[in-house]
Amino acid sequence: MKAPLLLTLLLAANASAADVSVAVAANFATPAKSLATTFEKQSGHRALLSTGSTGKFYAQIATGAPFDVLLAADAETPLRLEKEGLVVGGQRFTYALGKLVLWSLGDMVDARGDVLRKQAFRRLSIANPRLAPYGAAAQQVMENLGIWSSSQERLVMGENIAQAYQFVSTGNVEVGFVAYSQIRDPGKPTTGSFWLVPQTLYAPIRQDAVLLARAQGNQAARQFLDFLRSAPAREMIQAYGYELP
């Protein structure tokens, strides 16, 4: 292939490449980075990720934040946005089913979660239940075990699940509720000790994705959501400890 023709093809490819602004629930930050890298290699488009609590993202989108796609940590927020006309109808789907764990950097968390039942801790971190679905799930677990009220003075509340994780990972808090994906790195052993909370103790964490109304004509955003549904993406999501719908 002659150089001028090759240059023309490269320029055409670059011209068709686009950016996709993706609001990502904090629990899904690490898988999203891997997915974004693969998506860029396959499509040429870039997925620009912003992570935070689903509740905060709702407030930002409602006031015009320039996101194209929302990967929420629940199903309720995307449905609410759809009812309010802020997302493209018929595009909402579940991309992952989350799992909650009780985690410690040391060995204080047993496989049955007795450390929680016996409240054998000084401080416990959770995400804010009013903003973060994983925080709401943690509250449900403690309510079902009958220890929510009695543990209030020992709770350290993060704005989102990433902050709840940070409190434990830095050693500032002994134990905390985090997303399973935050402590699961494919191919590597898990640091510390954890209890995989039985899903009978909290409502299913169904995580939905939506295309925001402002991005209706954004083909790169639609391609990103198509990629999220693909077999390679689903395998990556599952490798981080999520279940698939």
N, C-alpha and C positions, 0 to 999 in steps of 0.2 A: 504493500500500500504506500502510495506516495505521501510525502510529508504534508503538503497542502491539504490533501483529502483527510488525513488523520487529524490534523488540526481542526478542520471544519467539523468533523464528527465529535471531537472533544468539546468544542465550543457549543455545539448543539446540545450535548448531554448536560453541560453545566447550565445552559440557559433554561433547560426544562426542570432542573433540580429546584426544590423548594424547601422551606422550613415549616415544621409543624410544631406549634406550641402546645405542650401536653402538661396538664395539671395532674400530678400523680399523688395519690394517697401515700402518706409517709411509710406505711408498712411495705409498700411495693417499690420503694426507691431502688434497691439493689437489683431486683429482677428487671426493672424498667431500664436501667442503664445497659444491661446486657442485651435486652431486646432492641433498644435504640441503636446500638452498635451494629447488630445484625441487619436491622431494617435499612440503615444507611448503606451498608455494603450491597444489599440486594436491590435497592431502589434508587440510590443516589440522593434521596431526600434526607434531611436532617430532622430528627425529633429532639426538640429543645425542651428539656424537662424542668419542671418546677415542682418541688415536693412540699407537702404541708398537710394539715388536717382537712378532712372532707368538709367539715362545718365551715371552716374559714374560706375554703374554695367556693362554697355555695354563696357566701356573702360577697365575695369578690366578683363572681360571675354575674350575680344579680345586679351589681353596680357597674357592669360593663368591662370587666377585666378581659384583656385580649387573648384568651385561650382558644384553641381550636378543638381540643379533645379533653375530656375529663375521664380519668381512671379513678373512680371513687372507691372507698372502702366499704360501701354499703349499696343497697338497691334503692333505698328510700330517697336519697338525695337526687340521683339522676331522674327518678320518677317525678319528683317534685319540680325539677327544672323543666321536664317535658310538659307537665301540666301548665306551667307558667309560660310556655312557648319559647323557652330559651335554648332548646336543643332541637335538632332535626328529628321529627317523628319517624318511628319505625326503624331507627338505627340502634336503639338501646339493646345491649346484650350482656350476659354475665361472662366475664373473662377469667374469674378465679373464685374459689371458695376458701376463705381464710381459716387458719387455725390459731388458737390462742395457747400460749405456754406461760408457765410461771418459771422464771429463770434467775439464776444466781451465778456470779463469777466463780464462786467457790463450790463446795460440795454440800451446801446446806439444804438444797431442794431434793427431796426423795421422790421416787417414781410414783408414789401414791398421793403426793401433795399434802402429806400430814403436817408439814411445816406451816401450811396455810390454815388448815383446819384447827390446829392447836395455837395458831397465832404466835408461833415461835420466832418472831422477828421484831426488830426495833422500828424499822421503817420499810414501807412497801410502796413502790412506784406504780402508778397507772396513768394512762392517758385520760384527759378530761372527758368524762362520759357525755357531756353536753355537746362536745365538738367532734369527738373521735369514736367511730363505731367499735374499735377494739377496746376503748375505755368503757363504753356501754356494756360490752360483753363481759369485761372484768367485773363490773358492778353486779351484773346478773349472777356470775359465779359466786361472788361473796354473799349476795342475798340468798341464793339457793343453799349455801352452806351455813347460813344464819350468823355471819360474822361481819356484815357490812356496817351496821351501826356501831358495834364495839371496836371497830378498827379505824374509825374516822380520824382520831388524833395522830395516828401513825402513817397516814397516807401522804405521799409526796406526789402531787399531780402535775403531769406534763401537759403542755398544750396539745401535743400529738404523740403518737406511739414512738416516733423517733426520739423525742425528748425523754419519754419514759425509759426507753432503752439506754439512752445516754447516762441517765442517773445511775443505772446499775453498772454499765460498762466502765465508768470512771471510778467506781468504788464508793461513790457518795451515798448510795442506798444499797442495802444488802440483797434485796430480792425485788422482782417486779414482774408485772404482766407485760409481755411483749408478743409480737407476732412471731410465729414459728419461722417464717422466712428470714427474720432478722438474725437468727442464730444458726441458720442452716446455709452453709456455703457448699455447693455441690462439689463432691470429691474430697472434702476436708472434714476432719472430726469436729464435733461441736464443742466449743469452749464452755467450761463450767458445768453446772448441773441444771436439769429442767424437768418439769412435769408437763406432759402434753395433756392439757385439760380435756376431759371427756366432753364431747359435744352435746351430751344430754344436759349439761349445766348452763348452756347459753344458746341463744337463738343462732341459727346459721348465719355466718358472715358472708353473704353473697355480694361480691364486688362487681359492680356494673360499669360499663364504659358507654359514653355517649359522644356524639358529634355535636358541637355547639352550633347554634343557629348562624352565628357570624361566619362560620367556616363551611356553610352549605355548598359553596362552589369550589372549595379547596380540594382538589383531587389528591394532593399529597396526604391530607388528613384522612381522606377516605381510604387511601392505600394503607395507611398506618393501621387503621381499624381492621381492614381485611387481613393484613399481616398478623395481627393479634389473634385472629381466628384460625390461622394456618397451623398445620401439624407441627412444624418446627418450633413455632412460638409456644404452642401448648405444651410441648415437651420441656421447653426451658422453664415455663411457669411451674410445671409439676416438679421439676428438679429442685426448686426452691421450697418445696414442702407444701404447696397449695394442692387442693383437690380441684378437679375440673368439673364443670357442669355437664 
